[in-house]
Amino acid sequence: MEFINLLLIGIVSVILLLILTVFTYLVYCGLLHDVRVTTTKPPIGQFTVVYKFEQGSYKNCSYTFTEAASLSQNLKSFGIYYDNPKIIPAEDLRWAVGCIVAEDNDRPDPAVVAVFESKGYKVFSFPATENAIVSSFPYVSGVSISLANFKVYPAINAYIEEKKLLAHPWLEIYCEEKIWYMAILSKQTEFYVPEAGSPCHGIKNLAQEY
C-alpha cells in the first residue's frame, strides 16, 4: 500500500510538473501579453517585398511562409490579407506572403531577389503610410502566432468597431522577436499587389469580422 501511495504521489507530481512547464512556456510565448491597439504611424516606412499571391483559405498561407523563410532566414517575413473570411468563400480569399528585401531608401540585393524569383516570387513596393491601426505581439515560436491570432485580432476588431473605422488590407510583419499587426487606414489601394485586383472585393466589414 505504501508503495502504491508513493507511486501515485510520483505520478501526480510529474503531471503537475508537466502542466507547470506547459503553462510557463505559454507565458513565455505571450499568453499573458497585454495587447494594446492604437492608431498611429506604422513601425515601418516604404518597403519592398518578394511575394507570392494566392487565392484560397488563409490557413494555406503557412506553406508559403515556410518556403519564403527557407530561402533567406535573415529577412523579415510578411503576410497581407485582402478579404473578410466571414463573407467571402474560402476559395476566393486573396492573400500574399513573402519577405521584405528592402526598407526606406535601401535597394534590394539583386542576388537575393534572383533566388526568390527563381521560385516564382514577384517584386512589389508598399508605400510609407502615416495612418494605420497597429498592435504587436511577442514572437518566440509558432505557438506565439496561434496565441496572437487568438488575442490580437479580437482586440483590433473591438477597436475598429468602437471607432467605426474602415481598415484594409490587413498586414502582418514578422521581426526577430515581435510580430506587428496593422490594418491600413491611408493609401489603402497602394497596398494591393497587381494580382489582387480591385480593393472593393470583399472589403465590407473586413475589419469588423476578420
C-alpha atoms as an extended CHARMM CRD file, in Angstrom:
* protein
*
       210  EXT
         1         1  MET       CA              0.0000000000        0.0000000000        0.0000000000  PROA      1               0.0000000000
         2         2  GLU       CA              2.8020000000        2.3940000000        0.8790000000  PROA      2               0.0000000000
         3         3  PHE       CA              4.4460000000        1.6930000000       -2.4910000000  PROA      3               0.0000000000
         4         4  ILE       CA              1.1810000000        2.4460000000       -4.3180000000  PROA      4               0.0000000000
         5         5  ASN       CA              0.7940000000        5.7140000000       -2.4220000000  PROA      5               0.0000000000
         6         6  LEU       CA              4.3260000000        6.7370000000       -3.3100000000  PROA      6               0.0000000000
         7         7  LEU       CA              3.6950000000        5.7820000000       -6.9330000000  PROA      7               0.0000000000
         8         8  LEU       CA              0.5210000000        7.8730000000       -7.0510000000  PROA      8               0.0000000000
         9         9  ILE       CA              2.3230000000       10.8250000000       -5.4800000000  PROA      9               0.0000000000
        10        10  GLY       CA              5.0530000000       10.4670000000       -8.0800000000  PROA      10              0.0000000000
        11        11  ILE       CA              2.5780000000       10.3500000000      -10.9630000000  PROA      11              0.0000000000
        12        12  VAL       CA              0.6680000000       13.3720000000       -9.6730000000  PROA      12              0.0000000000
        13        13  SER       CA              3.9450000000       15.2690000000       -9.2110000000  PROA      13              0.0000000000
        14        14  VAL       CA              5.0050000000       14.5250000000      -12.7770000000  PROA      14              0.0000000000
        15        15  ILE       CA              1.6170000000       15.6290000000      -14.1390000000  PROA      15              0.0000000000
        16        16  LEU       CA              1.7370000000       18.8610000000      -12.1410000000  PROA      16              0.0000000000
        17        17  LEU       CA              5.2890000000       19.4830000000      -13.3240000000  PROA      17              0.0000000000
        18        18  LEU       CA              4.2380000000       18.9610000000      -16.9240000000  PROA      18              0.0000000000
        19        19  ILE       CA              1.2950000000       21.3340000000      -16.5080000000  PROA      19              0.0000000000
        20        20  LEU       CA              3.5630000000       23.9360000000      -14.9270000000  PROA      20              0.0000000000
        21        21  THR       CA              6.1140000000       23.5110000000      -17.7200000000  PROA      21              0.0000000000
        22        22  VAL       CA              3.4860000000       23.9330000000      -20.4330000000  PROA      22              0.0000000000
        23        23  PHE       CA              1.9650000000       26.9560000000      -18.6890000000  PROA      23              0.0000000000
        24        24  THR       CA              5.3880000000       28.5570000000      -18.2540000000  PROA      24              0.0000000000
        25        25  TYR       CA              6.1570000000       28.0350000000      -21.9290000000  PROA      25              0.0000000000
        26        26  LEU       CA              2.8120000000       29.5190000000      -22.9650000000  PROA      26              0.0000000000
        27        27  VAL       CA              3.5010000000       32.5570000000      -20.8010000000  PROA      27              0.0000000000
        28        28  TYR       CA              6.9300000000       32.8240000000      -22.4370000000  PROA      28              0.0000000000
        29        29  CYS       CA              5.2180000000       32.7180000000      -25.8490000000  PROA      29              0.0000000000
        30        30  GLY       CA              2.8620000000       35.5630000000      -24.9110000000  PROA      30              0.0000000000
        31        31  LEU       CA             -0.1300000000       34.0070000000      -23.1530000000  PROA      31              0.0000000000
        32        32  LEU       CA             -0.3540000000       36.8590000000      -20.6390000000  PROA      32              0.0000000000
        33        33  HSD       CA              0.8230000000       39.5860000000      -23.0030000000  PROA      33              0.0000000000
        34        34  ASP       CA             -1.2250000000       42.7730000000      -22.6620000000  PROA      34              0.0000000000
        35        35  VAL       CA             -2.4430000000       43.5360000000      -26.1940000000  PROA      35              0.0000000000
        36        36  ARG       CA             -2.5610000000       47.2340000000      -26.9510000000  PROA      36              0.0000000000
        37        37  VAL       CA             -4.1440000000       48.7270000000      -30.0500000000  PROA      37              0.0000000000
        38        38  THR       CA             -3.6710000000       52.2450000000      -31.3020000000  PROA      38              0.0000000000
        39        39  THR       CA             -3.9740000000       54.3960000000      -34.4140000000  PROA      39              0.0000000000
        40        40  THR       CA             -0.5240000000       55.6230000000      -35.3020000000  PROA      40              0.0000000000
        41        41  LYS       CA              2.2190000000       55.7080000000      -37.8900000000  PROA      41              0.0000000000
        42        42  PRO       CA              3.2710000000       52.1220000000      -38.6860000000  PROA      42              0.0000000000
        43        43  PRO       CA              6.6450000000       50.8600000000      -37.4070000000  PROA      43              0.0000000000
        44        44  ILE       CA              7.8570000000       50.5180000000      -40.9950000000  PROA      44              0.0000000000
        45        45  GLY       CA              8.0520000000       53.0480000000      -43.8060000000  PROA      45              0.0000000000
        46        46  GLN       CA              8.2110000000       52.2660000000      -47.5080000000  PROA      46              0.0000000000
        47        47  PHE       CA              9.3070000000       48.6770000000      -48.0730000000  PROA      47              0.0000000000
        48        48  THR       CA              9.9690000000       46.3550000000      -50.9810000000  PROA      48              0.0000000000
        49        49  VAL       CA              8.9600000000       42.7230000000      -50.8700000000  PROA      49              0.0000000000
        50        50  VAL       CA              9.2280000000       39.4920000000      -52.7710000000  PROA      50              0.0000000000
        51        51  TYR       CA              5.8820000000       37.7510000000      -52.6440000000  PROA      51              0.0000000000
        52        52  LYS       CA              3.5980000000       35.0300000000      -53.8990000000  PROA      52              0.0000000000
        53        53  PHE       CA             -0.0460000000       35.8860000000      -54.4150000000  PROA      53              0.0000000000
        54        54  GLU       CA             -2.6100000000       33.1700000000      -53.7870000000  PROA      54              0.0000000000
        55        55  GLN       CA             -6.3470000000       32.6730000000      -53.5920000000  PROA      55              0.0000000000
        56        56  GLY       CA             -7.7140000000       30.2070000000      -51.0890000000  PROA      56              0.0000000000
        57        57  SER       CA             -8.0930000000       29.6480000000      -47.3790000000  PROA      57              0.0000000000
        58        58  TYR       CA             -5.8580000000       31.7550000000      -45.1850000000  PROA      58              0.0000000000
        59        59  LYS       CA             -4.8660000000       28.5130000000      -43.4800000000  PROA      59              0.0000000000
        60        60  ASN       CA             -2.8850000000       27.6520000000      -46.6010000000  PROA      60              0.0000000000
        61        61  CYS       CA             -0.5000000000       30.5780000000      -46.2140000000  PROA      61              0.0000000000
        62        62  SER       CA              1.6650000000       28.7020000000      -43.6950000000  PROA      62              0.0000000000
        63        63  TYR       CA              3.3070000000       26.7220000000      -46.5160000000  PROA      63              0.0000000000
        64        64  THR       CA              4.3700000000       29.8980000000      -48.3180000000  PROA      64              0.0000000000
        65        65  PHE       CA              5.6390000000       31.4170000000      -45.0650000000  PROA      65              0.0000000000
        66        66  THR       CA              7.7800000000       28.3190000000      -44.5240000000  PROA      66              0.0000000000
        67        67  GLU       CA              9.0520000000       28.3130000000      -48.0990000000  PROA      67              0.0000000000
        68        68  ALA       CA              9.9360000000       32.0140000000      -48.0200000000  PROA      68              0.0000000000
        69        69  ALA       CA             11.7760000000       31.6720000000      -44.7110000000  PROA      69              0.0000000000
        70        70  SER       CA             13.7680000000       28.7270000000      -46.0590000000  PROA      70              0.0000000000
        71        71  LEU       CA             15.0290000000       30.8180000000      -48.9840000000  PROA      71              0.0000000000
        72        72  SER       CA             16.5080000000       33.5280000000      -46.7550000000  PROA      72              0.0000000000
        73        73  GLN       CA             16.4060000000       33.1520000000      -42.9960000000  PROA      73              0.0000000000
        74        74  ASN       CA             17.7450000000       36.6610000000      -42.3280000000  PROA      74              0.0000000000
        75        75  LEU       CA             14.7990000000       38.5290000000      -43.8190000000  PROA      75              0.0000000000
        76        76  LYS       CA             11.5810000000       39.6730000000      -42.1840000000  PROA      76              0.0000000000
        77        77  SER       CA              8.5210000000       37.7570000000      -43.3190000000  PROA      77              0.0000000000
        78        78  PHE       CA              5.2180000000       39.4180000000      -44.0990000000  PROA      78              0.0000000000
        79        79  GLY       CA              1.6450000000       38.4730000000      -44.9400000000  PROA      79              0.0000000000
        80        80  ILE       CA             -1.0740000000       40.6910000000      -46.3430000000  PROA      80              0.0000000000
        81        81  TYR       CA             -4.7540000000       39.7200000000      -46.3640000000  PROA      81              0.0000000000
        82        82  TYR       CA             -7.3740000000       41.3480000000      -48.5540000000  PROA      82              0.0000000000
        83        83  ASP       CA            -10.7240000000       39.7280000000      -47.8300000000  PROA      83              0.0000000000
        84        84  ASN       CA            -13.0860000000       39.0270000000      -44.9770000000  PROA      84              0.0000000000
        85        85  PRO       CA            -13.3110000000       35.2430000000      -44.4590000000  PROA      85              0.0000000000
        86        86  LYS       CA            -16.7260000000       35.6990000000      -42.8440000000  PROA      86              0.0000000000
        87        87  ILE       CA            -18.3330000000       36.8650000000      -46.0710000000  PROA      87              0.0000000000
        88        88  ILE       CA            -16.0070000000       35.6450000000      -48.8280000000  PROA      88              0.0000000000
        89        89  PRO       CA            -15.7930000000       31.9020000000      -49.6130000000  PROA      89              0.0000000000
        90        90  ALA       CA            -12.5090000000       30.3430000000      -48.5470000000  PROA      90              0.0000000000
        91        91  GLU       CA            -11.5380000000       29.5180000000      -52.1280000000  PROA      91              0.0000000000
        92        92  ASP       CA            -11.8320000000       33.2100000000      -53.1080000000  PROA      92              0.0000000000
        93        93  LEU       CA             -9.8130000000       34.7680000000      -50.2840000000  PROA      93              0.0000000000
        94        94  ARG       CA             -6.8870000000       36.8200000000      -51.5800000000  PROA      94              0.0000000000
        95        95  TRP       CA             -3.5440000000       36.9910000000      -49.8160000000  PROA      95              0.0000000000
        96        96  ALA       CA              0.1520000000       37.4670000000      -50.4590000000  PROA      96              0.0000000000
        97        97  VAL       CA              3.0790000000       36.1750000000      -48.4160000000  PROA      97              0.0000000000
        98        98  GLY       CA              6.8240000000       36.6330000000      -48.7290000000  PROA      98              0.0000000000
        99        99  CYS       CA              9.8170000000       38.5240000000      -47.3660000000  PROA      99              0.0000000000
       100       100  ILE       CA             10.8940000000       42.1370000000      -47.0450000000  PROA      100             0.0000000000
       101       101  VAL       CA             14.0230000000       42.7240000000      -49.1390000000  PROA      101             0.0000000000
       102       102  ALA       CA             14.4700000000       46.4760000000      -48.6210000000  PROA      102             0.0000000000
       103       103  GLU       CA             13.1980000000       49.2880000000      -46.4170000000  PROA      103             0.0000000000
       104       104  ASP       CA             13.0110000000       53.0430000000      -46.9110000000  PROA      104             0.0000000000
       105       105  ASN       CA             15.6110000000       54.1450000000      -49.4770000000  PROA      105             0.0000000000
       106       106  ASP       CA             17.5980000000       50.9160000000      -49.4900000000  PROA      106             0.0000000000
       107       107  ARG       CA             17.7740000000       48.8860000000      -52.6750000000  PROA      107             0.0000000000
       108       108  PRO       CA             17.1410000000       45.1340000000      -52.7090000000  PROA      108             0.0000000000
       109       109  ASP       CA             20.0850000000       42.8010000000      -53.1120000000  PROA      109             0.0000000000
       110       110  PRO       CA             19.7770000000       41.5410000000      -56.7300000000  PROA      110             0.0000000000
       111       111  ALA       CA             21.2010000000       38.1630000000      -55.7630000000  PROA      111             0.0000000000
       112       112  VAL       CA             18.5790000000       37.6840000000      -53.0410000000  PROA      112             0.0000000000
       113       113  VAL       CA             15.7810000000       38.7950000000      -55.3580000000  PROA      113             0.0000000000
       114       114  ALA       CA             17.0200000000       36.3840000000      -58.0390000000  PROA      114             0.0000000000
       115       115  VAL       CA             16.7760000000       33.4510000000      -55.6230000000  PROA      115             0.0000000000
       116       116  PHE       CA             13.1500000000       34.2640000000      -54.8780000000  PROA      116             0.0000000000
       117       117  GLU       CA             12.2540000000       34.9600000000      -58.4890000000  PROA      117             0.0000000000
       118       118  SER       CA             13.6040000000       31.5410000000      -59.4510000000  PROA      118             0.0000000000
       119       119  LYS       CA             10.9230000000       30.0870000000      -57.1460000000  PROA      119             0.0000000000
       120       120  GLY       CA              8.0950000000       32.1010000000      -58.6410000000  PROA      120             0.0000000000
       121       121  TYR       CA              8.1160000000       35.1530000000      -56.3450000000  PROA      121             0.0000000000
       122       122  LYS       CA              7.4600000000       38.6570000000      -57.6690000000  PROA      122             0.0000000000
       123       123  VAL       CA              8.6870000000       42.0730000000      -56.5050000000  PROA      123             0.0000000000
       124       124  PHE       CA              6.4570000000       44.8620000000      -55.2230000000  PROA      124             0.0000000000
       125       125  SER       CA              6.8900000000       48.0220000000      -53.1470000000  PROA      125             0.0000000000
       126       126  PHE       CA              4.4490000000       49.1330000000      -50.4630000000  PROA      126             0.0000000000
       127       127  PRO       CA              4.2810000000       52.8600000000      -49.6530000000  PROA      127             0.0000000000
       128       128  ALA       CA              5.0020000000       54.5810000000      -46.3870000000  PROA      128             0.0000000000
       129       129  THR       CA              1.7410000000       55.4870000000      -44.7120000000  PROA      129             0.0000000000
       130       130  GLU       CA              1.0200000000       57.8320000000      -41.8520000000  PROA      130             0.0000000000
       131       131  ASN       CA             -2.0810000000       56.1680000000      -40.5240000000  PROA      131             0.0000000000
       132       132  ALA       CA             -2.8020000000       52.5840000000      -39.5040000000  PROA      132             0.0000000000
       133       133  ILE       CA             -4.2550000000       50.5790000000      -36.6660000000  PROA      133             0.0000000000
       134       134  VAL       CA             -1.2470000000       48.9650000000      -35.0300000000  PROA      134             0.0000000000
       135       135  SER       CA             -0.6560000000       46.2640000000      -32.4620000000  PROA      135             0.0000000000
       136       136  SER       CA              2.1600000000       43.8450000000      -31.6730000000  PROA      136             0.0000000000
       137       137  PHE       CA              2.8380000000       40.5120000000      -30.0160000000  PROA      137             0.0000000000
       138       138  PRO       CA              5.9730000000       38.6880000000      -28.8040000000  PROA      138             0.0000000000
       139       139  TYR       CA              7.3880000000       36.2940000000      -31.4040000000  PROA      139             0.0000000000
       140       140  VAL       CA              9.0090000000       33.2400000000      -29.8500000000  PROA      140             0.0000000000
       141       141  SER       CA              7.7070000000       30.3340000000      -31.9140000000  PROA      141             0.0000000000
       142       142  GLY       CA              4.7240000000       29.1200000000      -33.8780000000  PROA      142             0.0000000000
       143       143  VAL       CA              2.8450000000       28.9790000000      -30.5860000000  PROA      143             0.0000000000
       144       144  SER       CA              3.1700000000       32.7660000000      -30.3940000000  PROA      144             0.0000000000
       145       145  ILE       CA              1.3920000000       33.0710000000      -33.7420000000  PROA      145             0.0000000000
       146       146  SER       CA             -1.5170000000       30.9410000000      -32.5310000000  PROA      146             0.0000000000
       147       147  LEU       CA             -1.8010000000       32.9400000000      -29.3130000000  PROA      147             0.0000000000
       148       148  ALA       CA             -1.5870000000       36.2120000000      -31.2260000000  PROA      148             0.0000000000
       149       149  ASN       CA             -4.3860000000       35.1920000000      -33.5870000000  PROA      149             0.0000000000
       150       150  PHE       CA             -6.4940000000       34.4060000000      -30.5330000000  PROA      150             0.0000000000
       151       151  LYS       CA             -5.7020000000       37.6700000000      -28.7320000000  PROA      151             0.0000000000
       152       152  VAL       CA             -4.6860000000       40.3770000000      -31.2020000000  PROA      152             0.0000000000
       153       153  TYR       CA             -7.3670000000       40.1610000000      -33.8750000000  PROA      153             0.0000000000
       154       154  PRO       CA            -10.2930000000       40.3340000000      -31.4300000000  PROA      154             0.0000000000
       155       155  ALA       CA             -8.6460000000       43.3600000000      -29.7960000000  PROA      155             0.0000000000
       156       156  ILE       CA             -8.1920000000       45.1160000000      -33.1410000000  PROA      156             0.0000000000
       157       157  ASN       CA            -11.7380000000       44.2420000000      -34.1980000000  PROA      157             0.0000000000
       158       158  ALA       CA            -13.1510000000       45.6990000000      -30.9790000000  PROA      158             0.0000000000
       159       159  TYR       CA            -11.0940000000       48.8640000000      -31.5150000000  PROA      159             0.0000000000
       160       160  ILE       CA            -12.3470000000       49.2340000000      -35.0890000000  PROA      160             0.0000000000
       161       161  GLU       CA            -15.9540000000       48.7320000000      -34.0740000000  PROA      161             0.0000000000
       162       162  GLU       CA            -15.6330000000       51.2800000000      -31.2850000000  PROA      162             0.0000000000
       163       163  LYS       CA            -14.0240000000       53.8790000000      -33.5690000000  PROA      163             0.0000000000
       164       164  LYS       CA            -16.2090000000       52.9700000000      -36.5690000000  PROA      164             0.0000000000
       165       165  LEU       CA            -13.2360000000       52.7020000000      -38.9170000000  PROA      165             0.0000000000
       166       166  LEU       CA            -12.8770000000       51.0950000000      -42.3230000000  PROA      166             0.0000000000
       167       167  ALA       CA             -9.4530000000       49.4930000000      -42.3620000000  PROA      167             0.0000000000
       168       168  HSD       CA             -7.9750000000       47.3950000000      -45.1530000000  PROA      168             0.0000000000
       169       169  PRO       CA             -5.9660000000       45.4570000000      -46.0400000000  PROA      169             0.0000000000
       170       170  TRP       CA             -4.5130000000       43.6590000000      -43.0150000000  PROA      170             0.0000000000
       171       171  LEU       CA             -0.7610000000       43.3350000000      -42.7420000000  PROA      171             0.0000000000
       172       172  GLU       CA              1.4770000000       41.1610000000      -40.5620000000  PROA      172             0.0000000000
       173       173  ILE       CA              5.2490000000       41.6480000000      -40.3020000000  PROA      173             0.0000000000
       174       174  TYR       CA              7.3700000000       39.0740000000      -38.5160000000  PROA      174             0.0000000000
       175       175  CYS       CA             10.5190000000       40.5040000000      -36.9650000000  PROA      175             0.0000000000
       176       176  GLU       CA             13.1040000000       38.6660000000      -34.8900000000  PROA      176             0.0000000000
       177       177  GLU       CA             11.2740000000       38.9780000000      -31.5720000000  PROA      177             0.0000000000
       178       178  LYS       CA              7.9780000000       40.6770000000      -32.4060000000  PROA      178             0.0000000000
       179       179  ILE       CA              5.0180000000       40.3470000000      -34.7520000000  PROA      179             0.0000000000
       180       180  TRP       CA              3.4950000000       43.6040000000      -35.9470000000  PROA      180             0.0000000000
       181       181  TYR       CA             -0.1870000000       43.6690000000      -36.8780000000  PROA      181             0.0000000000
       182       182  MET       CA             -1.5150000000       46.5240000000      -38.9590000000  PROA      182             0.0000000000
       183       183  ALA       CA             -4.8370000000       47.4460000000      -40.5290000000  PROA      183             0.0000000000
       184       184  ILE       CA             -4.2080000000       50.1530000000      -43.1010000000  PROA      184             0.0000000000
       185       185  LEU       CA             -6.1570000000       53.4300000000      -42.9450000000  PROA      185             0.0000000000
       186       186  SER       CA             -4.4720000000       55.5540000000      -45.6230000000  PROA      186             0.0000000000
       187       187  LYS       CA             -3.0820000000       54.8790000000      -49.1210000000  PROA      187             0.0000000000
       188       188  GLN       CA             -5.0730000000       51.6760000000      -48.9340000000  PROA      188             0.0000000000
       189       189  THR       CA             -5.2840000000       50.9500000000      -52.6560000000  PROA      189             0.0000000000
       190       190  GLU       CA             -1.4800000000       51.1510000000      -52.9130000000  PROA      190             0.0000000000
       191       191  PHE       CA             -1.2080000000       48.0690000000      -50.7070000000  PROA      191             0.0000000000
       192       192  TYR       CA             -2.9140000000       45.8840000000      -53.2950000000  PROA      192             0.0000000000
       193       193  VAL       CA             -0.4730000000       43.8170000000      -55.3440000000  PROA      193             0.0000000000
       194       194  PRO       CA             -1.3970000000       43.7200000000      -59.0580000000  PROA      194             0.0000000000
       195       195  GLU       CA             -2.9070000000       40.2230000000      -58.8730000000  PROA      195             0.0000000000
       196       196  ALA       CA             -5.2790000000       41.2550000000      -56.0960000000  PROA      196             0.0000000000
       197       197  GLY       CA             -7.2670000000       43.4950000000      -58.4270000000  PROA      197             0.0000000000
       198       198  SER       CA             -9.9990000000       45.7320000000      -57.0370000000  PROA      198             0.0000000000
       199       199  PRO       CA             -9.9610000000       46.5730000000      -53.3240000000  PROA      199             0.0000000000
       200       200  CYS       CA            -13.7630000000       46.5150000000      -53.4150000000  PROA      200             0.0000000000
       201       201  HSD       CA            -13.8580000000       42.7110000000      -53.4880000000  PROA      201             0.0000000000
       202       202  GLY       CA            -14.8190000000       41.5490000000      -50.0170000000  PROA      202             0.0000000000
       203       203  ILE       CA            -13.8710000000       44.6550000000      -48.0730000000  PROA      203             0.0000000000
       204       204  LYS       CA            -17.2360000000       45.2480000000      -46.4450000000  PROA      204             0.0000000000
       205       205  ASN       CA            -16.8940000000       44.6150000000      -42.7150000000  PROA      205             0.0000000000
       206       206  LEU       CA            -13.4190000000       43.1710000000      -43.2280000000  PROA      206             0.0000000000
       207       207  ALA       CA            -12.1800000000       44.9470000000      -40.1290000000  PROA      207             0.0000000000
       208       208  GLN       CA            -15.1890000000       44.0250000000      -38.0730000000  PROA      208             0.0000000000
       209       209  GLU       CA            -15.3430000000       40.3120000000      -38.8530000000  PROA      209             0.0000000000
       210       210  TYR       CA            -11.8120000000       39.3020000000      -39.7560000000  PROA      210             0.0000000000
